[in-house]
Amino acid sequence: MTPIPVTCDTHPCLNFDAEVLLRAQAVRVLLLDVDGVLTPGDLLVGEGGEVIKRFSTLDGHGLRLLAASGVRPVVVSGRDSPPLRERLRELGLEAHAVLGKSRKLPGAEDLLRELGLRWEQAAVMGDDWPDLPLLARAQFAACPPVAHPEVLARVHYRTTAAAGFGAVREVCDLLLVAQGAYRRLLEQAIAGEEESQVKPTLLSTSPLRGS
């Protein structure tokens, strides 16, 4: 029997504000906090003193897609732990991670110099005071919905999804739309194709839906 053809809608359903997308268009690196951004912020400690962290698979896939679009995700965290390093290793993000630095700005600036990038090409996602020096300098600053008021007052975008439950994926999706890569990656996913490198493209002056 001949299979019945199935027509799939490949048009993106995401909507982001045009002004936000234009601000994010120049981004080539995403600097991420961990606790309260990639995780819900709980610090779970086992009986033997081991730290347990919970990560979202939605976030992990979003970071892989972002890297495929040419935007490099980098973790900048004041903490360091074996579970964090293992997760970064799984995602291929361990090489450039800045870990265990209570003052994040020097490490972030060293990293940008190493990558040959400027703050005007950086997005930052954080939730608390240690992230403020990075958020204040970034071209695009974002945070989860539950962040410190001083952070909420200084970002360009606040996610709808909670930290550890897709907040990072939401920012990844926004950056992919801003890069003009989202629709092609979506089409590859629906077609069952392997994700391939997608060259960033310029958006029009009024990008309202995923492109």
C-alpha atoms as an extended CHARMM CRD file, in Angstrom:
* protein
*
       211  EXT
         1         1  MET       CA              0.0000000000        0.0000000000        0.0000000000  PROA      1               0.0000000000
         2         2  THR       CA              1.2690000000        3.4780000000       -0.8850000000  PROA      2               0.0000000000
         3         3  PRO       CA              1.6390000000        5.6740000000        2.2090000000  PROA      3               0.0000000000
         4         4  ILE       CA             -0.6870000000        8.6670000000        2.3890000000  PROA      4               0.0000000000
         5         5  PRO       CA              1.3510000000       11.8800000000        1.9910000000  PROA      5               0.0000000000
         6         6  VAL       CA              1.3880000000       14.0270000000        5.0910000000  PROA      6               0.0000000000
         7         7  THR       CA              1.6690000000       17.7860000000        4.6890000000  PROA      7               0.0000000000
         8         8  CYS       CA              3.4700000000       19.4410000000        7.6090000000  PROA      8               0.0000000000
         9         9  ASP       CA              3.2050000000       23.1050000000        8.4690000000  PROA      9               0.0000000000
        10        10  THR       CA              6.7750000000       24.4070000000        8.7450000000  PROA      10              0.0000000000
        11        11  HSD       CA              5.7980000000       28.0060000000        9.5110000000  PROA      11              0.0000000000
        12        12  PRO       CA              7.1620000000       29.0820000000       12.9230000000  PROA      12              0.0000000000
        13        13  CYS       CA              4.5950000000       29.8790000000       15.6110000000  PROA      13              0.0000000000
        14        14  LEU       CA              6.8840000000       31.9880000000       17.8150000000  PROA      14              0.0000000000
        15        15  ASN       CA              6.3960000000       35.7350000000       18.1170000000  PROA      15              0.0000000000
        16        16  PHE       CA              8.9210000000       38.2130000000       19.5060000000  PROA      16              0.0000000000
        17        17  ASP       CA              8.8920000000       41.9890000000       19.6100000000  PROA      17              0.0000000000
        18        18  ALA       CA             10.5940000000       43.5090000000       16.5420000000  PROA      18              0.0000000000
        19        19  GLU       CA             12.6500000000       45.9580000000       18.6130000000  PROA      19              0.0000000000
        20        20  VAL       CA             14.0010000000       43.1390000000       20.7850000000  PROA      20              0.0000000000
        21        21  LEU       CA             14.9190000000       41.0560000000       17.7410000000  PROA      21              0.0000000000
        22        22  LEU       CA             16.7750000000       43.9390000000       16.1140000000  PROA      22              0.0000000000
        23        23  ARG       CA             18.7760000000       44.5120000000       19.2880000000  PROA      23              0.0000000000
        24        24  ALA       CA             19.7360000000       40.8180000000       19.3710000000  PROA      24              0.0000000000
        25        25  GLN       CA             20.6920000000       40.6620000000       15.7090000000  PROA      25              0.0000000000
        26        26  ALA       CA             24.3990000000       41.4690000000       16.2640000000  PROA      26              0.0000000000
        27        27  VAL       CA             24.8520000000       38.8190000000       18.9810000000  PROA      27              0.0000000000
        28        28  ARG       CA             27.5750000000       36.2250000000       18.3940000000  PROA      28              0.0000000000
        29        29  VAL       CA             28.0450000000       34.9060000000       21.9410000000  PROA      29              0.0000000000
        30        30  LEU       CA             25.6100000000       34.1190000000       24.7850000000  PROA      30              0.0000000000
        31        31  LEU       CA             27.0490000000       34.3080000000       28.3150000000  PROA      31              0.0000000000
        32        32  LEU       CA             25.0000000000       32.2940000000       30.8010000000  PROA      32              0.0000000000
        33        33  ASP       CA             24.7990000000       32.0890000000       34.5580000000  PROA      33              0.0000000000
        34        34  VAL       CA             23.9940000000       28.6410000000       35.9720000000  PROA      34              0.0000000000
        35        35  ASP       CA             22.1020000000       28.7240000000       39.2910000000  PROA      35              0.0000000000
        36        36  GLY       CA             18.7550000000       30.4370000000       38.7700000000  PROA      36              0.0000000000
        37        37  VAL       CA             19.1820000000       30.4500000000       34.9740000000  PROA      37              0.0000000000
        38        38  LEU       CA             20.1850000000       27.0110000000       33.6820000000  PROA      38              0.0000000000
        39        39  THR       CA             18.8390000000       25.4820000000       36.9170000000  PROA      39              0.0000000000
        40        40  PRO       CA             15.8500000000       26.4600000000       39.0700000000  PROA      40              0.0000000000
        41        41  GLY       CA             18.3000000000       27.8490000000       41.6350000000  PROA      41              0.0000000000
        42        42  ASP       CA             17.9410000000       25.1450000000       44.2950000000  PROA      42              0.0000000000
        43        43  LEU       CA             21.1770000000       23.8820000000       45.8060000000  PROA      43              0.0000000000
        44        44  LEU       CA             20.4930000000       20.2400000000       46.6480000000  PROA      44              0.0000000000
        45        45  VAL       CA             23.1680000000       18.6210000000       48.8080000000  PROA      45              0.0000000000
        46        46  GLY       CA             23.3200000000       14.8570000000       49.3350000000  PROA      46              0.0000000000
        47        47  GLU       CA             24.1990000000       13.0640000000       52.5680000000  PROA      47              0.0000000000
        48        48  GLY       CA             27.8260000000       12.8440000000       51.5090000000  PROA      48              0.0000000000
        49        49  GLY       CA             28.0010000000       16.5550000000       50.7100000000  PROA      49              0.0000000000
        50        50  GLU       CA             27.6820000000       16.0720000000       46.9750000000  PROA      50              0.0000000000
        51        51  VAL       CA             25.8730000000       18.8070000000       45.0470000000  PROA      51              0.0000000000
        52        52  ILE       CA             22.9100000000       17.7770000000       42.9170000000  PROA      52              0.0000000000
        53        53  LYS       CA             21.7910000000       20.0240000000       40.0670000000  PROA      53              0.0000000000
        54        54  ARG       CA             18.7360000000       19.7630000000       37.8150000000  PROA      54              0.0000000000
        55        55  PHE       CA             19.0090000000       20.8310000000       34.1730000000  PROA      55              0.0000000000
        56        56  SER       CA             16.4100000000       21.1150000000       31.4150000000  PROA      56              0.0000000000
        57        57  THR       CA             16.7280000000       19.0600000000       28.2350000000  PROA      57              0.0000000000
        58        58  LEU       CA             14.8220000000       21.8580000000       26.4620000000  PROA      58              0.0000000000
        59        59  ASP       CA             17.6120000000       24.2600000000       27.3740000000  PROA      59              0.0000000000
        60        60  GLY       CA             20.2820000000       21.7880000000       26.3110000000  PROA      60              0.0000000000
        61        61  HSD       CA             18.8120000000       21.3150000000       22.8470000000  PROA      61              0.0000000000
        62        62  GLY       CA             18.3700000000       25.0480000000       22.4500000000  PROA      62              0.0000000000
        63        63  LEU       CA             22.0550000000       25.6020000000       23.1980000000  PROA      63              0.0000000000
        64        64  ARG       CA             23.0020000000       23.0260000000       20.5620000000  PROA      64              0.0000000000
        65        65  LEU       CA             20.7820000000       24.7680000000       18.0030000000  PROA      65              0.0000000000
        66        66  LEU       CA             22.2690000000       28.1340000000       18.9250000000  PROA      66              0.0000000000
        67        67  ALA       CA             25.7940000000       26.8400000000       18.3690000000  PROA      67              0.0000000000
        68        68  ALA       CA             24.6810000000       25.4980000000       14.9680000000  PROA      68              0.0000000000
        69        69  SER       CA             23.5800000000       29.0310000000       14.0300000000  PROA      69              0.0000000000
        70        70  GLY       CA             27.0250000000       30.4670000000       14.7550000000  PROA      70              0.0000000000
        71        71  VAL       CA             26.2660000000       31.9640000000       18.1690000000  PROA      71              0.0000000000
        72        72  ARG       CA             28.5840000000       30.5000000000       20.8150000000  PROA      72              0.0000000000
        73        73  PRO       CA             26.9900000000       29.6620000000       24.2070000000  PROA      73              0.0000000000
        74        74  VAL       CA             29.3870000000       30.1080000000       27.1510000000  PROA      74              0.0000000000
        75        75  VAL       CA             28.7470000000       29.5030000000       30.8610000000  PROA      75              0.0000000000
        76        76  VAL       CA             30.0780000000       32.0930000000       33.3080000000  PROA      76              0.0000000000
        77        77  SER       CA             29.3990000000       30.9110000000       36.8660000000  PROA      77              0.0000000000
        78        78  GLY       CA             30.6030000000       31.7970000000       40.3390000000  PROA      78              0.0000000000
        79        79  ARG       CA             30.2840000000       28.1320000000       41.2590000000  PROA      79              0.0000000000
        80        80  ASP       CA             31.9960000000       24.9760000000       40.0690000000  PROA      80              0.0000000000
        81        81  SER       CA             30.9600000000       21.3750000000       40.6340000000  PROA      81              0.0000000000
        82        82  PRO       CA             31.3240000000       17.9280000000       39.0410000000  PROA      82              0.0000000000
        83        83  PRO       CA             27.6270000000       17.7950000000       37.9740000000  PROA      83              0.0000000000
        84        84  LEU       CA             27.9920000000       21.1430000000       36.2170000000  PROA      84              0.0000000000
        85        85  ARG       CA             31.1630000000       20.0940000000       34.4260000000  PROA      85              0.0000000000
        86        86  GLU       CA             29.5370000000       16.8440000000       33.3210000000  PROA      86              0.0000000000
        87        87  ARG       CA             26.5560000000       18.7090000000       31.8720000000  PROA      87              0.0000000000
        88        88  LEU       CA             28.8370000000       21.1470000000       30.0670000000  PROA      88              0.0000000000
        89        89  ARG       CA             30.8480000000       18.2380000000       28.6980000000  PROA      89              0.0000000000
        90        90  GLU       CA             27.6620000000       16.6170000000       27.3600000000  PROA      90              0.0000000000
        91        91  LEU       CA             26.7400000000       19.8700000000       25.6030000000  PROA      91              0.0000000000
        92        92  GLY       CA             30.2520000000       20.5280000000       24.2900000000  PROA      92              0.0000000000
        93        93  LEU       CA             30.5110000000       23.7510000000       26.3240000000  PROA      93              0.0000000000
        94        94  GLU       CA             33.3110000000       22.8910000000       28.7420000000  PROA      94              0.0000000000
        95        95  ALA       CA             36.2430000000       24.3400000000       26.7810000000  PROA      95              0.0000000000
        96        96  HSD       CA             35.3860000000       28.0360000000       27.1690000000  PROA      96              0.0000000000
        97        97  ALA       CA             33.4330000000       27.9200000000       30.4400000000  PROA      97              0.0000000000
        98        98  VAL       CA             34.4090000000       30.4010000000       33.1570000000  PROA      98              0.0000000000
        99        99  LEU       CA             33.7690000000       28.6480000000       36.4850000000  PROA      99              0.0000000000
       100       100  GLY       CA             34.3690000000       29.3200000000       40.1640000000  PROA      100             0.0000000000
       101       101  LYS       CA             34.9030000000       33.0670000000       39.7670000000  PROA      101             0.0000000000
       102       102  SER       CA             32.9980000000       35.1900000000       42.2840000000  PROA      102             0.0000000000
       103       103  ARG       CA             33.8190000000       38.3000000000       40.1970000000  PROA      103             0.0000000000
       104       104  LYS       CA             32.5300000000       37.4540000000       36.7520000000  PROA      104             0.0000000000
       105       105  LEU       CA             33.5650000000       40.5450000000       34.8060000000  PROA      105             0.0000000000
       106       106  PRO       CA             37.3340000000       39.8660000000       34.4920000000  PROA      106             0.0000000000
       107       107  GLY       CA             36.7110000000       36.2950000000       33.2910000000  PROA      107             0.0000000000
       108       108  ALA       CA             34.0440000000       37.4120000000       30.8350000000  PROA      108             0.0000000000
       109       109  GLU       CA             36.2760000000       40.1440000000       29.3890000000  PROA      109             0.0000000000
       110       110  ASP       CA             39.1870000000       37.7130000000       29.0270000000  PROA      110             0.0000000000
       111       111  LEU       CA             36.8460000000       35.3270000000       27.2330000000  PROA      111             0.0000000000
       112       112  LEU       CA             35.5950000000       37.9720000000       24.8030000000  PROA      112             0.0000000000
       113       113  ARG       CA             39.1740000000       38.9450000000       23.9680000000  PROA      113             0.0000000000
       114       114  GLU       CA             40.0130000000       35.2790000000       23.3910000000  PROA      114             0.0000000000
       115       115  LEU       CA             37.0610000000       34.9340000000       21.0230000000  PROA      115             0.0000000000
       116       116  GLY       CA             37.8170000000       38.2210000000       19.2680000000  PROA      116             0.0000000000
       117       117  LEU       CA             34.4060000000       39.6520000000       20.2130000000  PROA      117             0.0000000000
       118       118  ARG       CA             33.1160000000       42.8490000000       21.8460000000  PROA      118             0.0000000000
       119       119  TRP       CA             30.3390000000       43.5140000000       24.3360000000  PROA      119             0.0000000000
       120       120  GLU       CA             28.3100000000       44.8540000000       21.3980000000  PROA      120             0.0000000000
       121       121  GLN       CA             28.2370000000       41.2550000000       20.1180000000  PROA      121             0.0000000000
       122       122  ALA       CA             27.3470000000       39.6600000000       23.4540000000  PROA      122             0.0000000000
       123       123  ALA       CA             24.0750000000       38.5300000000       24.9910000000  PROA      123             0.0000000000
       124       124  VAL       CA             23.9780000000       37.8440000000       28.7320000000  PROA      124             0.0000000000
       125       125  MET       CA             21.4350000000       35.9420000000       30.8010000000  PROA      125             0.0000000000
       126       126  GLY       CA             21.5750000000       36.2400000000       34.5800000000  PROA      126             0.0000000000
       127       127  ASP       CA             19.3590000000       36.5680000000       37.6300000000  PROA      127             0.0000000000
       128       128  ASP       CA             21.2280000000       38.2450000000       40.4950000000  PROA      128             0.0000000000
       129       129  TRP       CA             23.7420000000       40.9380000000       41.4730000000  PROA      129             0.0000000000
       130       130  PRO       CA             26.9030000000       39.0220000000       40.4400000000  PROA      130             0.0000000000
       131       131  ASP       CA             25.5350000000       39.1260000000       36.8670000000  PROA      131             0.0000000000
       132       132  LEU       CA             24.9090000000       42.8880000000       36.8270000000  PROA      132             0.0000000000
       133       133  PRO       CA             28.3590000000       43.9330000000       35.4840000000  PROA      133             0.0000000000
       134       134  LEU       CA             27.8300000000       41.6360000000       32.4920000000  PROA      134             0.0000000000
       135       135  LEU       CA             24.1680000000       42.5340000000       31.9630000000  PROA      135             0.0000000000
       136       136  ALA       CA             24.9620000000       46.2530000000       32.0420000000  PROA      136             0.0000000000
       137       137  ARG       CA             27.5880000000       45.9120000000       29.2820000000  PROA      137             0.0000000000
       138       138  ALA       CA             25.8260000000       43.4610000000       26.9740000000  PROA      138             0.0000000000
       139       139  GLN       CA             24.1870000000       44.3210000000       23.6840000000  PROA      139             0.0000000000
       140       140  PHE       CA             21.2970000000       42.0990000000       24.7540000000  PROA      140             0.0000000000
       141       141  ALA       CA             20.4620000000       41.3490000000       28.4000000000  PROA      141             0.0000000000
       142       142  ALA       CA             17.8910000000       38.7770000000       29.5250000000  PROA      142             0.0000000000
       143       143  CYS       CA             16.6940000000       37.1310000000       32.7220000000  PROA      143             0.0000000000
       144       144  PRO       CA             14.1540000000       34.5590000000       33.9540000000  PROA      144             0.0000000000
       145       145  PRO       CA             10.8620000000       35.8720000000       35.3970000000  PROA      145             0.0000000000
       146       146  VAL       CA             12.0220000000       35.3030000000       38.9890000000  PROA      146             0.0000000000
       147       147  ALA       CA             15.1590000000       37.4270000000       39.2270000000  PROA      147             0.0000000000
       148       148  HSD       CA             16.3240000000       40.1570000000       41.5960000000  PROA      148             0.0000000000
       149       149  PRO       CA             14.4730000000       43.4750000000       41.0690000000  PROA      149             0.0000000000
       150       150  GLU       CA             17.7300000000       45.2300000000       40.1410000000  PROA      150             0.0000000000
       151       151  VAL       CA             18.2320000000       42.6800000000       37.3790000000  PROA      151             0.0000000000
       152       152  LEU       CA             14.6200000000       42.9020000000       36.1890000000  PROA      152             0.0000000000
       153       153  ALA       CA             15.0270000000       46.6850000000       35.8960000000  PROA      153             0.0000000000
       154       154  ARG       CA             18.0770000000       46.4110000000       33.6320000000  PROA      154             0.0000000000
       155       155  VAL       CA             17.3030000000       43.7270000000       31.0590000000  PROA      155             0.0000000000
       156       156  HSD       CA             15.9190000000       43.9980000000       27.5450000000  PROA      156             0.0000000000
       157       157  TYR       CA             13.9630000000       40.7660000000       27.8150000000  PROA      157             0.0000000000
       158       158  ARG       CA             12.3250000000       38.7670000000       30.5980000000  PROA      158             0.0000000000
       159       159  THR       CA             11.3990000000       35.1900000000       29.7340000000  PROA      159             0.0000000000
       160       160  THR       CA              7.9770000000       33.6790000000       30.2500000000  PROA      160             0.0000000000
       161       161  ALA       CA              9.4490000000       30.2500000000       31.0640000000  PROA      161             0.0000000000
       162       162  ALA       CA             10.9760000000       29.7260000000       34.4930000000  PROA      162             0.0000000000
       163       163  ALA       CA             14.6540000000       29.1060000000       35.1810000000  PROA      163             0.0000000000
       164       164  GLY       CA             15.4810000000       25.4230000000       34.7530000000  PROA      164             0.0000000000
       165       165  PHE       CA             12.2040000000       24.8990000000       32.8720000000  PROA      165             0.0000000000
       166       166  GLY       CA             12.9450000000       26.3300000000       29.4290000000  PROA      166             0.0000000000
       167       167  ALA       CA             13.9820000000       29.9290000000       30.1650000000  PROA      167             0.0000000000
       168       168  VAL       CA             17.3110000000       29.4690000000       28.4040000000  PROA      168             0.0000000000
       169       169  ARG       CA             15.5800000000       27.7330000000       25.4720000000  PROA      169             0.0000000000
       170       170  GLU       CA             13.3100000000       30.7560000000       25.1210000000  PROA      170             0.0000000000
       171       171  VAL       CA             16.3190000000       33.0610000000       24.8140000000  PROA      171             0.0000000000
       172       172  CYS       CA             18.0060000000       30.6450000000       22.4090000000  PROA      172             0.0000000000
       173       173  ASP       CA             14.8630000000       30.6530000000       20.2550000000  PROA      173             0.0000000000
       174       174  LEU       CA             14.7770000000       34.4530000000       20.3100000000  PROA      174             0.0000000000
       175       175  LEU       CA             18.4200000000       34.6540000000       19.2190000000  PROA      175             0.0000000000
       176       176  LEU       CA             17.8300000000       32.0720000000       16.4800000000  PROA      176             0.0000000000
       177       177  VAL       CA             14.9520000000       34.1570000000       15.1340000000  PROA      177             0.0000000000
       178       178  ALA       CA             17.1070000000       37.2980000000       15.3240000000  PROA      178             0.0000000000
       179       179  GLN       CA             19.8560000000       35.5010000000       13.3800000000  PROA      179             0.0000000000
       180       180  GLY       CA             17.3820000000       34.4130000000       10.6990000000  PROA      180             0.0000000000
       181       181  ALA       CA             18.2100000000       30.7630000000       11.4640000000  PROA      181             0.0000000000
       182       182  TYR       CA             15.1240000000       29.5610000000       13.3220000000  PROA      182             0.0000000000
       183       183  ARG       CA             12.9030000000       28.6500000000       10.3740000000  PROA      183             0.0000000000
       184       184  ARG       CA             15.5780000000       26.6130000000        8.5690000000  PROA      184             0.0000000000
       185       185  LEU       CA             16.3910000000       24.6740000000       11.7510000000  PROA      185             0.0000000000
       186       186  LEU       CA             12.6690000000       24.0450000000       12.3120000000  PROA      186             0.0000000000
       187       187  GLU       CA             12.3100000000       22.7610000000        8.7500000000  PROA      187             0.0000000000
       188       188  GLN       CA             15.2680000000       20.4130000000        9.2740000000  PROA      188             0.0000000000
       189       189  ALA       CA             13.6800000000       19.0860000000       12.4840000000  PROA      189             0.0000000000
       190       190  ILE       CA             10.2920000000       18.4630000000       10.8570000000  PROA      190             0.0000000000
       191       191  ALA       CA             11.9660000000       16.7600000000        7.8870000000  PROA      191             0.0000000000
       192       192  GLY       CA             13.8990000000       14.5070000000       10.2520000000  PROA      192             0.0000000000
       193       193  GLU       CA             17.2160000000       15.8400000000        8.9690000000  PROA      193             0.0000000000
       194       194  GLU       CA             20.3600000000       16.1690000000       11.0090000000  PROA      194             0.0000000000
       195       195  GLU       CA             20.9300000000       19.7000000000       12.2810000000  PROA      195             0.0000000000
       196       196  SER       CA             23.4790000000       21.4730000000       10.0890000000  PROA      196             0.0000000000
       197       197  GLN       CA             25.3240000000       24.7480000000       10.3760000000  PROA      197             0.0000000000
       198       198  VAL       CA             23.0010000000       27.6270000000        9.4720000000  PROA      198             0.0000000000
       199       199  LYS       CA             24.5640000000       30.8670000000        8.3070000000  PROA      199             0.0000000000
       200       200  PRO       CA             23.1480000000       33.9540000000       10.0730000000  PROA      200             0.0000000000
       201       201  THR       CA             21.0870000000       36.2430000000        7.8280000000  PROA      201             0.0000000000
       202       202  LEU       CA             19.9200000000       39.8110000000        8.2920000000  PROA      202             0.0000000000
       203       203  LEU       CA             16.3060000000       40.3880000000        9.2390000000  PROA      203             0.0000000000
       204       204  SER       CA             13.9920000000       43.0420000000        7.8970000000  PROA      204             0.0000000000
       205       205  THR       CA             13.2520000000       46.0750000000       10.0360000000  PROA      205             0.0000000000
       206       206  SER       CA              9.9860000000       44.5300000000       11.2990000000  PROA      206             0.0000000000
       207       207  PRO       CA             10.5560000000       40.8450000000       12.1570000000  PROA      207             0.0000000000
       208       208  LEU       CA              7.4160000000       39.7520000000       13.9930000000  PROA      208             0.0000000000
       209       209  ARG       CA              7.4420000000       35.9720000000       13.7020000000  PROA      209             0.0000000000
       210       210  GLY       CA             10.0290000000       33.2120000000       13.7390000000  PROA      210             0.0000000000
       211       211  SER       CA             12.0900000000       33.4260000000       10.5670000000  PROA      211             0.0000000000
